[in-house]
Amino acid sequence: MIFSQLHEFVTTPINETSSTKHISNSVLLWLTLSLVFAIFYGILGLQKAFRGEYVVQDDAREYVFWMQQFVDSKLLPNDLIANYFQSITPLGFAFIYKLMASLGIHPLLLSKILPIVLGLIVAVYCFWLCLEIFPVPIAGFISTLLLHQSLWFKSDLVSATPKAFIYPLLLAFLYYILRESWAIACFIIVLQGLFYPPLLLISLGILFIRLRSNYFWLVTMLGLAFIVMLPYALTSSEFGPVVTASQARTMPELWTGGRHPFFDNNPWRFWLIGQHSGILPPLMPPLIWLGLFLSMVLRYASRFPLVKLVKSQVNILPQIIIVSLTLYFAAHALFLKLFFPTRYTIHSLRIVMAIAAGIFLTIMLDSFFRTYQQKRQIWQLALTVTLAAVLVLYPNLSGRFPTTDYRQSGESSLYNFLQQQPKDSLIATLSDEGDNIPTFGQRSILVSREYALPFHLRYYSSIRQRTIDLIRAQYNPNLTAAKQLIQKYGVDLWLLERTAFKLEYLTQKTWLRSFQPVFTEAVNSLKQGNIPALAKLASRCSVLDSENFILLKADCIVNTTQP
């Protein structure tokens, strides 16, 4: 009797229950659980975000550092890197950070708390979207749980960058077009253009398929998309043009081992699992892959009673797939004109698979309940318990959940010192700590790996020349090269790791191998036993020593004769 009641409560659809109280209780229970897990995963992320004083998410560094100008407009003046990343930041995304900064919330703090807020929005819309397709509340919970687990196995949501807004905006758009709430969908279209423009193409593609006979709303949304994208089209970037496909193929930065690998000589790896080129998104956890079997189950309504509850709105799932794959191949054909191809599959397919898996698992759960009550075979009960355990416990057993890519620095003395220097100070370094200096030290850097994005030619040509000059100057036995670099770029401080002049230090920095022939020349010079001129100035020109670093005063280097 208890088992039968449990079966009824868990799998009864909201439109087949006569009791309004039961409907509200069932929906409220599973929606609440969805929000509880969203908050729980968010708290796990927050624990990593606040584990130390100097902690920042990897991708967030590209945006947070320049947005500190919202707090202090005098920071990073005439900074090439800051100006570039400001130019490629979507307007709506920048507005949110600027608004919060005006309310006293620092951009770095906002980047840490924003993921949990976005996660709650994702939970709400994913739950209700699933119920629009399949009105069984537990399916909404399973779909939401799988989607959140998938998101927290990757760093998209936790990055609090423009791509973190893809999920709430796409889920909201899908929900409102299924509800035929066209006015709200128009508003979402505008937000997509302001926060993540490539997302507009997915939404417009879906609209083309679904609104072929509703010309008014189709034309309206196309018009809104055109208006919101017009500023991006008319604004001539001072850092353009975007690198072409033929140019990209000659750039080692875009091949395996480069700063931003895209091309790969292995066609299977390139087309299937390439980080920026592959068609298969990383869809952890494993149960999400069960969504692939939904189409098979839908053909057997006689064997699976809940199949008849799947609404016609389910056709939006294959429509999303069709649009995503079309844009994926278009992005390959128009390399970088539509940005990287995976932008059109990795996010949308993750949503499709989570919802499909939630529906599939609910249908199978109902089947297991029915079979067990009829035949009392213990294996159905064991399988049900196992699936439930895997669904809830897998992240805790994986050993790498949540994946946040938070980067922590212990160089507090360095950052405290840098923050006391003039706000227009420029630091030269090849150290990985250079990635953190603009965020934690709030001062400009000449170049670093994090900010060496090879997409816009005017920007990257400057970064490339800076890097070449810096490698040559740092490893040159003649001090003249260092003096020339300081005078050319106005360098104020030079940060060296204590191991900077060891051969292994240089050879392990794979991103520098793209800068030939100067990289090979520096390696060969160290192999020959030549001592770089800067190595001889460590004690004479040092203004700060720590366990790992030595900070040199540029004026001291310029005023020193050849050591």
Buried (B, 14 or more C-beta within 10 A) or exposed (E): EEEEEEBEBBBBBBEEBEEEEBBEBBBEBBBEBBBEBBBBBBEBBBEBBEEEEBBBBBBBBBBBBBBBBBBEEEBBEEBBBBBBBBBBBBEBBBEBBBEBBEEEBBBBBBBBBBBBEBBBBBBBBBBBBBBBBBBBBBBBBBBBBBBBBBBBBBBBBBBBBBBBBBBBBBBBBBBBBBBEEBEBBBBBBBBBBBBBBBBBBBBBBBBEBBBEEEEEBBEBBBEBBEEBBEEEEEEEBEBBEBBEEEBBEEBBBBBBEBBBBBBBEEEEBBBEBBBBBBBEBEBBBEBBBBBEBBEEBBEEEEEBEBBEBBEEBBEBBEBBBEBBBBBBEBBBEEBBEBBBBBBBBBBBBBBBBBBBBBBBBBBBBBBBBBBBEEEEEEEBBEBBEEBEEEBEEBBEEBEEBBBBBBBEBEBEBBBEBBEEBEEBBBBBBBBBBBBBBBBBBBBBBBBBBBBBBBBBBEBBEBBBBBBBBBBBBBBBBEBEBBBBBBEEBEBBBBBBBBEBBEEEBBBEBEBBBBBEEBBEEBBEBBEEEBEBBBBBBBEEBBEBEBEBBBBBBBEBBBEBEEE
